[in-house]
């Protein structure tokens, strides 16, 4: 039925749209603000220059994560030859109250770097790119969560918590473009799987992921395990060869991932993984979980996902079948690899399982509880 639009309703719709844009912009900006004042985003410019010079602080793996930095550099070059030519960049006049020496270390460093026009131009690109990454993650999470939870208010409330989680996940972190691209790719893969989109999207997502970060290796496995009819276990022939398409997509995706993984390291030259604090393995596991540093690990993890993983353990039997498969495949590997290979208090590393599994599982449980009480009322 056609409903005529009055000037008043049009104005209300426009006001609503403007308000929504402002809210999303605020949400997308908050984690960036936290990155600068609680994290190490102020180091992003120098770390990017080091990467361009082939001299990353942690050569393996930072030097090999090329996707986002190539996008940033390409964007910068386009803007530098177009829009930036129209702008006269000079030291900003911020007129901050008090003496500069009274400011915290981050502010003082930003003021010093702001005297360089190139720093200002690159910072515009850095912040703009990360802003778009954040906004895209919110949008994808909304669509992904909505597959499992039909109550829109519950989904909207959950999205409001994502920037807070991101803002808490900034310890020892610059703008971490590759980490947030990882979240984007896993949410895209999750949507392809649960929505039943064209399977070959997994190949494209894996190729992009291989250029971004080594953690994308799990995407083909995630897809394949979600397509297998596990009721046929232990009949391997029926399990794996009844429908060959998932096997073909997953195998080709993994081959492409390995080829890109090797090619990048051949191009830059392979170096052993750079140690941080202690070597990877048991020394890292001990430091992360059973030392004085572990207090920081547990507190930073709580700041990102609270008790959601423990809650999900109790909810496992009632989880959506897709979420069960994601949990079994992702959670043990993800947490196991990270606690033995990197400093675990870098809690941004755990956003992928939080957004892909923990959040939708708990939200679905909450909605089921509400519906059960309504039926009894």
FIBA-161523 format. One record per residue (C-alpha): x, y, z. Coordinates in steps of 0.02 Angstrom, whole numbers, plus 50000, padded with zeros to 5 digits. Layout:
<sites>
XYZ...
</sites>
This chain:
<sites>
500005000050000500625017449955500845029050103501005047350053502525055850127502175072350213503485085950234503465082250421503815063650399505185067550272506005079250397505875066050532506665053050419508075064950373508355069250557508385050650600509645047250462510775061450519510665055450700511085037550647512595043350547513215053750694513015039150814513945026950700515315040050673515495042350861515585023550885516885021650748517935035850818517985030150999519185015350974520355026550874520365039251015520775025251138522155019051023523015035851033522815039151218522915021651292523785012251153525225016051035524365023750884525575038250898526905025850839525915021150683526785033650569528545027950612528075009650605527325012250434528915020850373529935006350443528834994050348529075003750186530945003150215530874984250245531384986450425529864981850531530164980850718529564962750719530054957750542529194940950557527704942950548527434961850531528374963950367527344950250285525634957750325525544968350169523704970750123523194985450232524834994650217524754993250027522975000150032523545014350145525035018550034523985017749876522665029149952524005041250011524805042149838523115045749755522675059249881524415066649877524285069249689522505076049696521615082549852523155085949957523835097449820522375109049855522755110250041524175119850122524805108850263525705117550404525905115950591524155116250667523735130350788522815120650923522895133951059522885120951198522685127951374524235127951484526025124651435526485111051311527645103551441526125100551552525355088651425525515069851433526835060651332525645055951191525035073851167526805080651168527355067951037525835071750928526205090350937528015087350888527545075950742526185087950683527545099950626527875087850482526625089850337526905071750284526415065650458524785075450449524375068650276524755050750323523775052650485522245058050385522395041950285522755031150438521275037750538520105037750388520525019750345520325013550523518695023450540517995014550387518604997750453517685000650617516075006050532516134990950415516374979150562514844986550648513804984250490514374966450460514134961850643512354968750636511924957850486512834942650558512054943950732510344946650653510454929350575510444921550748509414934550844507764941250776507464954550909508214970050831508364979450995509474965651065510584966350911510714985350916511184984751101512554972051065513274982850925513434997151049514624986451152515804982651007516694999651005516884998451194517714981451174518824988451036519255003251146519794991351284520864981251163522234994151134523654989151250525314988451154524314991950996524515004550856523015006350740523234987750698522424988250527522764969950491521914964350653520304973550610520384967550430520474950050506518834953350597518054959650436518574944350338517984931950470516294940650482516154939950292516614921450293515344918450431513984927050329514414916950173514254900950275512684904250377511744913550239512174900650107512954913049986513974907249837515324895649904516664903149792516654919049896517694908950019519094907749891519124926649869519044929850057520474917750085521564925849951521284942950027521594935750200523234927850147523854945150098523274952050265523714940350407524194922150433522664918950545521574918350388522214900650362520724894350464519414901550346519414887050220519334874550364517914884350443516944883750280517274865350245516834859250419515214869150411514704860650248515064842750301513624831750360514364825950525512924813750554513824802350430515304800250548516334788950542515904784850360517304795050280516734791850102514994798550138515694812150250516914819850128516464814049953514554814649942514654832749883516344837149808516054855849792516474860349974518044849849962518554858249799518234875849866519154872550029520624863749946520854877249813520704890849945522024882550053523194880249904523024898749861523334903450041524924893150052525544899649884525304917849937526014914450110527604907150035527724920149895527674934850017529064927450122530084923449968529884941449909530414949750072531594936150127531204923950266531754927250443531344917250600529944923950708530544938650812530504935351000529534947351109530014946851293530264927951290530364914551153528754906851088528224890251163528244885251345529154901151404527804911851322526414900851392527154902351567527324921251553525554923451486524634912351609525734908451760526804923651799526624941251864526234946651686524734934951685523784947251795523864959551651523364945751530521794941051625521264959051655521504964151473520564948851413519134952851530519074970351458518684963051287517564947951314517184947251501516534929951545515764926651374516904911651334516474903151500514624906951474514734899051301515424882951375513814881051475512764885651323513634873851202512234860951192510944873951143512044883451021511584885250838512424870850741513514883150645514104891350805514514874250879515634870350730516434887650738516744885450924517544868250908518654873350764519134891150810519184893150999520464879851051521624883650904521464902550917521774903751103523074889851103524134897350965524074914951035524494910851215526044901051163526654912451023526284930651070526024941651222524224937351266523774953851349523634961151174521784957651190521314964151017521884947050956520324939151031519024949950946518774937150806518084922950914517134935751019516204943050870516064926950770515534915150911515364921551089514264936551059512974928450943512874912751051512494922551209511294934351119510334919551048510224911851222509544928151293508224929251157507724911051186507524914551372506424929651336505334919751215505174905351339504554917151475503324925251355502584908251312502344904451497501534921351532
</sites>
